């Protein structure tokens, strides 16, 4: 029973940082922009949020600062690919490395420091329900916000005029421009939203989940967030499923270690990443389904907006 509560309940919190980042990347890719700098943006957001939260004593300011810091970094990427027509893959890798360097610089004075975590919410009448209460109703507010963002992003992409514009520029930017859609502006907004969400994901990791700063804190989660967008076929609910699966596996590793499972600790630590890779390999076999789901203009440079 305790193990079940630990894994399933903890899965929601463990997945939150990746969920924010992967939802932001989903919007960016649906607009036709492949942003591989998510790792660096998460790291920048994590370092900025931790520093601001430490100095101000406010988690809210930390999250805002972390999101804005990563959002500003995303504008560097936007300028490279939308103004100077740089290759999206090369620009993403370069900005990602820049973000890791910025995070190391910002976080250096706070290396090894800890702060108080965001308090968990106690929902009267629900938090004490056997099994269900500890799993679903004993988390901090950002966990619930991440869950809400799944529905918000899905609704915006599918049901709103803005979502139709995002999808249009991701499928055929030339046709979208001929219909009066400002392709560069829409893509810039999608990139900025993706960067802000990556920053929030990094901020959650440093100020709420671990509540400490150490260089290398993100530890590949940005790359997993990018991979989960493919795993989820660019659909928010499927992306969220992948994020929660990753979070559950990462906690299952800790649970197995606590129960004395005789496996190398390195293998257990790598298990969430290995499972994600295996799932992606399995899904990528169905090339027809991937072609149907993939935005047609993903990764393509757009030059001729009229």
VOVEX-770261 format. One record per residue: x, y negated, z of N, C-alpha, C in turn. Coordinates in steps of 0.001 Angstrom, whole numbers, padded with zeros to 6 digits, always signed. Layout:
XYZXYZXYZ;...
***
This chain:
+000834+001206+000000+000000+000000+000000+000867-001254+000000;+001858-001306+000903+002732-002479+000984+003501-002674-000317;+003960-001555-000908+004697-001642-002169+003812-002179-003278;+002551-001743-003309+001604-002205-004326+001373-003702-004203;+001165-004160-002969+000956-005595-002743+002204-006380-003129;+003369-005848-002769+004631-006530-003063+004834-006686-004566;+004608-005598-005327+004874-005623-006764+003814-006418-007512;+002542-006103-007287+001479-006760-008056+001304-008208-007607;+001296-008442-006283+001170-009809-005805+002372-010653-006172;+003552-010095-005974+004766-010834-006289+004954-011056-007775;+004334-010199-008595+004440-010324-010047+003960-011689-010527;+002901-012203-009919+002359-013496-010345+003378-014607-010141;+004043-014601-008994+005048-015637-008728+006306-015406-009553;+006718-014148-009686+007952-013845-010420+007838-014218-011888;+006621-014170-012435+006419-014465-013855+006187-015933-014135;+005941-016737-013102+005489-018112-013315+006480-018959-014097;+007760-018897-013769+008740-019733-014476+008806-019358-015954;+008823-018067-016254+008875-017616-017647+007570-017934-018361;+006454-017846-017644+005157-018107-018250+005053-019556-018727;+005456-020496-017883+005448-021898-018305+006288-022077-019570;+007514-021548-019552+008424-021735-020681+007906-021063-021947;+007373-019861-021815+006925-019125-023007+005663-019747-023602;+004777-020305-022776+003605-020998-023313+004029-022257-024076;+005008-022978-023539+005525-024141-024256+006164-023752-025573;+006922-022666-025581+007550-022197-026814+006505-021700-027809;+005406-021142-027315+004324-020706-028200+003777-021875-029004;+003522-023001-028325+003013-024187-029010+004025-024699-030029;+005298-024734-029639+006346-025200-030543+006415-024331-031802;+006381-023021-031622+006489-022125-032770+005222-022124-033611;+004066-022311-032985+002837-022409-033779+002861-023648-034672;+003661-024649-034293+003841-025836-035127+004952-025645-036157;+005548-024457-036190+006564-024154-037189+007986-024431-036767;+008213-024699-035469+009553-025037-034986+010069-023937-034078;+011173-023329-034468+011821-022303-033655+012843-022974-032749;+012546-023025-031465+013406-023713-030506+014152-022679-029657;+015427-022506-029939+016237-021542-029194+016999-022180-028037;+016624-023401-027680+017326-024084-026580+016562-023976-025265;+015602-023068-025177+014763-022962-023976+015598-022674-022731;+016608-021836-022867+017468-021509-021718+018101-022773-021141;+018675-023598-022011+019306-024832-021549+018312-025828-020994;+017118-025877-021582+016087-026790-021087+015574-026356-019718;+015408-025050-019528+015009-024553-018210+016069-024879-017167;+017340-024706-017543+018427-024991-016604+018475-026475-016251;+018301-027339-017255+018288-028782-017005+017130-029158-016087;+015948-028613-016365+014791-028885-015522+014985-028387-014102;+015602-027213-013969+015826-026640-012642+016780-027500-011826;+017880-027935-012442+018867-028748-011722+018294-030118-011367;+017611-030764-012331+017041-032086-012075+015970-032016-010987;+015122-031001-011060+014052-030866-010063+014616-030623-008673;+015633-029773-008591+016212-029476-007278+016867-030725-006683;+017602-031463-007518+018241-032680-007020+017233-033710-006558;+016181-033929-007347+015165-034920-006988+014397-034488-005749;+014025-033206-005693+013286-032710-004529+014127-032787-003265;+015425-032531-003395+016312-032601-002238+016445-034034-001728;+016639-034971-002649+016875-036356-002261+015592-037064-001816;+014462-036709-002438+013208-037403-002125+012355-036676-001098;+012589-035370-000947+011757-034574-000052+010389-034253-000635;+010203-034502-001941+008905-034285-002590+009028-033249-003698;+008301-032148-003553+008291-031152-004627+007606-031695-005877;+006572-032502-005686+005849-033058-006829+006771-033904-007699;+007571-034773-007058+008527-035575-007820+009571-034693-008486;+009952-033621-007811+010905-032691-008397+010374-032073-009681;+009123-031633-009670+008532-031032-010866+008409-032051-011988;+007971-033254-011649+007852-034295-012675+009215-034609-013282;+010210-034770-012405+011558-035071-012886+012147-033948-013710;+011933-032705-013276+012442-031567-014022+011804-031457-015394;+010482-031654-015445+009795-031600-016729+010247-032705-017671;+010403-033930-017128+010826-035055-017960+012266-034890-018438;+013143-034369-017572+014540-034171-017973+014637-033193-019142;+013916-032086-019042+013914-031113-020133+013203-031678-021359;+012156-032478-021128+011471-033102-022246+012371-034064-023008;+013182-034819-022295+014137-035707-022954+015168-034918-023749;+015633-033818-023184+016579-032975-023912+015920-032407-025176;+014640-032076-025093+013951-031552-026267+013883-032591-027380;+013896-033880-027015+013885-034929-028035+015203-034987-028808;+016281-034558-028180+017548-034436-028907+017405-033375-029989;+016815-032244-029610+016558-031175-030580+015608-031662-031672;+014562-032401-031278+013602-032907-032254+014277-033846-033256;+015158-034709-032752+015859-035627-033648+016729-034863-034650;+017394-033827-034185+018266-033050-035066+017485-032376-036179;+016339-031768-035835+015633-030960-036839+014615-031765-037644;+014082-032856-037081+013051-033610-037777+013582-034853-038479;+014670-035430-037969+015232-036637-038560+016450-036321-039419;+017343-035483-038879+018573-035175-039608+018502-033834-040344;+017345-033160-040270+017086-031929-041022+018099-030823-040728;+018533-030752-039489+019475-029700-039106+018771-028344-039105;+019538-027307-039322+019009-025950-039218+018484-025715-037808;+017267-025192-037690+016637-025058-036382+017383-024090-035468;+017897-023021-036011+018621-022045-035189+019908-022661-034647;+020697-023278-035540+021962-023881-035113+021720-025017-034123;+020727-025862-034400+020435-026981-033508+019965-026480-032147;+019128-025435-032142+018651-024883-030880+019770-024333-030025;+020681-023610-030659+021811-023059-029915+022687-024174-029350;+022927-025211-030153+023779-026321-029700+023137-027070-028532;+021845-027372-028652+021159-028100-027576+021039-027228-026328;+020877-025923-026515+020837-025023-025365+022139-025041-024584;+023253-025021-025301+024564-025097-024646+024737-026443-023954;+024272-027509-024624+024320-028843-024004+023517-028867-022707;+022349-028253-022728+021514-028219-021533+022167-027484-020377;+022847-026387-020685+023551-025650-019626+024663-026508-019023;+025357-027272-019882+026406-028164-019379+025843-029280-018524;+024723-029862-018965+024083-030928-018192+023625-030402-016834;+023052-029198-016828+022575-028638-015559+023726-028402-014584;+024866-027947-015108+026025-027734-014241+026512-029066-013654;+026468-030120-014485+026913-031440-014019+025948-031991-012964;+024650-031928-013245+023654-032455-012305+023657-031664-011003;+023768-030355-011125+023631-029503-009954+024874-029351-009108;+026022-029836-009600+027277-029633-008877+027219-030116-007429;+026661-031303-007133+026627-031756-005726+025700-030923-004844;+024801-030148-005465+023812-029394-004688+024091-027889-004690;+025248-027503-005194+025591-026083-005323+025484-025366-003974;+024679-024305-003952+024526-023497-002750+023556-024051-001730;+022990-025234-001976+022018-025809-001044+020655-025127-001173;+019873-025219-000131+018504-024692-000163+017532-025776+000287;+016270-025629-000102+015217-026535+000355+014017-025702+000788;+013073-026356+001403+011855-025663+001840+010988-025336+000630;+010430-024148+000607+009582-023730-000509+008228-024433-000445;+007552-024448-001586+006182-024963-001614+005309-024054-000757;+004500-024622+000128+003659-023771+000978+002623-022998+000161;+002343-021794+000599+001316-020981-000057-000063-021445+000380;-001006-021304-000517-002375-021702-000208-003080-020583+000538;-003836-020942+001551-004696-019993+002260-006134-020332+001906;-006794-019446+001194-008172-019679+000761-009111-018984+001732;-009835-019736+002555-010697-019131+003575-011683-018124+002970;-011765-016967+003597-012685-015939+003151-012141-015055+002049;-011084-015496+001378-010520-014708+000275-009126-014190+000601;-008309-015026+001246-006929-014636+001525-006834-013430+002451;-007873-013198+003265-007831-012102+004230-008499-010822+003738;-009036-010832+002526-009660-009624+001976-008599-008546+001800;-008899-007347+002247-007933-006247+002193-007490-006008+000754;-006215-005904+000557-005547-005620-000716-005690-006772-001712;-006931-007160-002025-007143-008203-003026-006620-009557-002537;-006843-009881-001260-006431-011169-000709-004943-011442-000861;-004071-010557-000355-002633-010808-000477-002138-010824-001917;-002824-010098-002809-002378-010022-004198-002756-011276-004978;-003995-011752-004822-004506-012821-005673-004636-014175-004999;-004766-014209-003682-005146-015455-003028-004157-015912-001967;-002888-015636-002201-001875-016074-001240-000622-016514-002004;-000818-017519-002853+000278-018031-003675+000304-019550-003600;+001389-020145-004090+001451-021601-004134+000668-022114-005338;+000440-023419-005368-000442-024019-006362+000092-023863-007780;+001424-023787-007959+001989-023693-009305+001687-022349-009955;+001537-021309-009159+001161-020003-009703-000216-020091-010350;-001141-020756-009670-002489-020896-010213-002516-021858-011404;-001656-022877-011360-001577-023797-012491-001070-023072-013736;-000092-022192-013551+000427-021411-014680-000675-020541-015278;-001477-019920-014412-002607-019107-014892-003590-019977-015672;-003863-021172-015162-004793-022076-015843-004249-022510-017198;-002932-022676-017288-002332-023114-018544-002511-022093-019654;-002622-020827-019307-002883-019804-020332-004185-020129-021060;-005231-020404-020289-006538-020693-020871-006546-022042-021586;-005848-023019-021006-005810-024351-021616-005120-024308-022973;-003947-023672-023029-003207-023588-024291-004001-022796-025333;-004587-021677-024911-005380-020869-025839-006561-021668-026381;-007238-022406-025506-008402-023198-025928-007979-024309-026887;-006923-025031-026545-006478-026142-027389-006084-025638-028771;-005319-024544-028836-004857-024036-030124-006003-023529-030994;-007011-022952-030379-008067-022299-031159-009297-023169-031372;-009621-024051-030422-010930-024707-030446-010899-026212-030696;-009727-026827-030682-009689-028285-030770-009072-028756-032088;-009335-030017-032406-008758-030612-033610-007234-030641-033519;-006713-030954-032325-005262-030950-032141-004693-029571-032426;-005337-028526-031915-004865-027170-032160-004877-026813-033632;-005914-027258-034353-005968-026984-035794-004842-027707-036530;-004501-028913-036069-003387-029639-036682-002062-028920-036424;-001873-028446-035192-000644-027716-034860-000513-026475-035721;-001588-025721-035830-001552-024499-036625-001360-024802-038111;-001936-025900-038561-001809-026255-039976-000365-026579-040345;+000327-027365-039510+001707-027723-039838+002644-026526-039664;+002219-025540-038883+003022-024328-038738+002833-023346-039870;+001699-023438-040550+001428-022534-041660+001897-023108-043001;+001543-024364-043237+001895-024980-044524+002002-026486-044336;+003167-026990-043977+003294-028426-043692+003002-029317-044892;+003316-028857-046106+003037-029653-047295+001527-029852-047473;+000772-028761-047328-000684-028863-047446-001256-029703-046318;-000695-029556-045110-001173-030358-043976-000938-031836-044241;+000249-032182-044766+000553-033581-045051-000376-034140-046123;-000716-033331-047116-001606-033795-048178-003013-034063-047660;-003342-033479-046498-004630-033715-045863-004564-034781-044776;-003474-035517-044747-003366-036659-043843-002833-036348-042460;-002326-035147-042252-001784-034788-040943-000329-035249-040862;+000054-036020-039836+001453-036464-039693+002331-035316-039186;+002947-034612-040107+003634-033363-039781+004746-033585-038763;+005594-034571-039013+006718-034799-038098+006222-035184-036703;+005189-036002-036629+004669-036422-035325+004090-035232-034562;+003342-034379-035263+002765-033204-034613+003868-032265-034135;+004864-032042-034976+005966-031165-034581+006769-031759-033427;+006969-033074-033456+007692-033726-032358+006930-033558-031051;+005619-033727-031097+004806-033536-029901+004859-032110-029389;+004833-031143-030310+004915-029735-029910+006263-029419-029276;+007329-029977-029840+008664-029768-029270+008742-030392-027879;+008220-031616-027734+008236-032277-026431+007442-031512-025389;+006274-030996-025793+005474-030199-024863+006229-028933-024464;+006853-028278-025445+007626-027077-025135+008772-027359-024188;+009462-028498-024397+010555-028864-023501+010065-029172-022097;+008958-029910-021997+008400-030234-020680+008004-028965-019933;+007359-028041-020624+006948-026786-019995+008158-025944-019574;+009211-025950-020394+010432-025237-020007+011032-025857-018754;+011001-027196-018675+011499-027881-017485+010693-027544-016250;+009369-027454-016397+008518-027066-015269+008840-025633-014841;+009063-024764-015816+009438-023386-015486+010744-023317-014717;+011732-024088-015163+012997-024131-014440+012846-024742-013068;+012024-025791-012973+011780-026449-011680+011132-025483-010696;+010202-024667-011186+009557-023701-010282+010584-022702-009740;+011482-022295-010599+012475-021309-010164+013386-021873-009082;+013815-023124-009240+014798-023685-008298+014166-024265-007041;+012940-024781-007123+012363-025468-005964+011273-024683-005250;+010754-023623-005881+009647-022889-005274+009928-021404-005130;+010435-020779-006187+010600-019319-006146+011839-018918-005354;+012990-019513-005704+014219-019218-004955+014524-020320-003942;+014096-021563-004250+014334-022735-003395+015816-022945-003113;+016633-022723-004135+018069-022997-004032+018597-023337-005405;+019780-023947-005426+020417-024210-006710+021759-023509-006758;+021984-022798-007850+023280-022187-008125+023439-022159-009636;+024625-022434-010124+024854-022402-011562+024567-020986-012081;+023885-020913-013194+023488-019610-013735+022178-019102-013174;+021426-019976-012493+020182-019578-011849+019166-019033-012853;+019110-019617-014043+018109-019206-015027+018357-017785-015515;+019597-017415-015656+019998-016021-015866+019246-015333-017013;+019176-015998-018157+018594-015366-019338+017090-015472-019468;+016424-016101-018517+014961-016175-018582+014474-016998-019780;+015268-017973-020191+014882-018753-021366+014846-017901-022617;+015804-017007-022744+015816-016111-023906+014655-015126-023841;+014332-014662-022651+013180-013778-022499+011902-014514-022889;+011790-015791-022510+010612-016581-022867+010446-016662-024379;+011550-016870-025093+011495-016907-026560+011068-015547-027108;+011637-014482-026547+011306-013136-027016+009842-012799-026761;+009300-013268-025647+007920-012949-025302+006914-013573-026269;+007304-014674-026901+006416-015273-027900+006220-014304-029066;+007294-013638-029464+007189-012619-030515+006431-011414-029990;+006760-010992-028769+006064-009875-028134+004554-010130-028111;+004163-011363-027847+002755-011714-027755+002121-012131-029063;+002851-011960-030173+002319-012291-031508+001823-013731-031585;+002489-014639-030880+002180-016074-030899+000774-016376-030371;+000234-015460-029530-001080-015649-028919-000912-015805-027409;-001436-016884-026807-001166-017178-025393-001482-016050-024426;-002594-015345-024606-002947-014292-023655-001979-013115-023752;-001548-012788-024940-000574-011707-025092+000799-012128-024578;+001148-013386-024797+002406-013906-024250+002382-013817-022730;+001256-014188-022121+001123-014123-020660+001245-012688-020170;+000653-011752-020900+000771-010339-020528+002230-009908-020484;+002992-010336-021481+004417-010007-021490+005161-010636-020327;+004816-011878-019982+005472-012547-018859+005186-011832-017551;+003932-011437-017340+003587-010742-016103+004214-009351-016065;+004323-008718-017214+005001-007423-017262+006457-007561-016849;+007119-008590-017373+008511-008840-017004+008632-009108-015508;+007720-009935-014966+007752-010231-013537+007543-008998-012690;+006610-008127-013110+006346-006899-012355+007532-005959-012355;+008183-005833-013504+009339-004931-013599+010495-005454-012754;+010679-006774-012738+011773-007347-011938+011557-007095-010454;+010296-007085-010002+010024-006790-008592+010061-005295-008313;+009674-004502-009292+009739-003051-009122+011178-002612-008888;+012090-003306-009534+013524-003019-009332+013908-003210-007867;+013456-004320-007249+013751-004565-005836+013086-003524-004945;+011867-003146-005303+011144-002148-004514+011852-000797-004557;+012328-000418-005735+013038+000859-005868+014322+000847-005043;+015025-000289-005064+016248-000390-004275+015951-000257-002784;+014856-000893-002333+014509-000838-000914+014098+000567-000477;+013627+001384-001421+013226+002757-001102+014367+003757-001325;+015561+003230-001581+016736+004086-001668+016847+004906-002925;+016254+004435-004036+016372+005162-005306+017828+005168-005737;+018324+006350-006058+019744+006505-006358+020029+006204-007827;+019994+004929-008153+020368+004458-009478+021340+003299-009313;+022274+003141-010245+023214+002023-010136+022471+000694-010042;+022906-000173-009136+022233-001457-008950+022270-002295-010227;+023358-002142-011009+023468-002901-012250+022369-002496-013235;+022067-001184-013275+021011-000699-014162+019648-001214-013720;+019401-001204-012413+018128-001710-011905+017981-003202-012181;+019074-003952-012018+019007-005396-012267+018749-005700-013737;+019269-004833-014596+019098-005048-016037+017781-004498-016557;+017050-003731-015752+015858-003034-016232+014792-003963-016830;+014502-005147-016252+013492-006009-016889+013872-006411-018309;+015168-006682-018521+015624-007093-019842+015616-005910-020812;+016001-004738-020315+016006-003551-021158+014598-003183-021610;+013655-003243-020678+012266-002915-021028+011726-003906-022045;+012050-005200-021872+011597-006209-022829+012162-005945-024211;+013444-005594-024278+014074-005295-025569+013418-004084-026221;+013157-003047-025436+012523-001843-025983+011121-002152-026508;+010373-002964-025758+009032-003328-026212+009088-004118-027520;+010032-005055-027605+010167-005838-028833+010564-004956-030005;+011457-004004-029747+011859-003084-030808+010675-002250-031286;+009836-001825-030344+008662-001032-030701+007671-001859-031515;+007429-003090-031064+006466-003946-031753+006961-004329-033141;+008262-004593-033264+008800-005064-034539+008744-004002-035629;+008420-002765-035283+008273-001743-036316+007086-002053-037227;+006063-002691-036692+004871-003016-037471+005085-004371-038157;+005840-004347-039254+006175-005582-039936+004949-006267-040535;+003966-005493-040957+002760-006074-041544+002017-006920-040513;+001877-006394-039294+001182-007130-038237+001945-008379-037855;+003281-008278-037802+004084-009448-037459+003949-010536-038515;+003938-010139-039797+003795-011129-040871+002440-011831-040806;+001400-011086-040413+000081-011685-040288+000015-012683-039134;+000708-012375-038036+000635-013214-036836+001602-014391-036890;+002714-014215-037542+003787-015210-037537+003381-016453-038320;+003599-017653-037741+003374-018881-038520+004239-018873-039777;+003633-019126-040916+004323-018951-042200+005518-019888-042362;+005432-021079-041781+006512-022057-041955+007477-022068-040766;+007426-021045-039916+008289-021023-038736+009764-021062-039138;+010488-022028-038590+011917-022147-038851+012269-022902-040113;+011269-023301-040883+011530-024001-042140+011641-025511-041916;+012608-026117-042593+012784-027565-042505+011772-028256-043412;+011109-029258-042877+010147-030030-043662+010739-031392-043959;+010731-031769-045245+011381-033015-045638+010440-034036-046283;+009456-033584-047000+008732-034482-047901+007349-034833-047385;+007284-035531-046275+005994-035991-045750+005550-037227-046502;+004300-037198-046935+003776-038348-047661+002756-039095-046809;
***
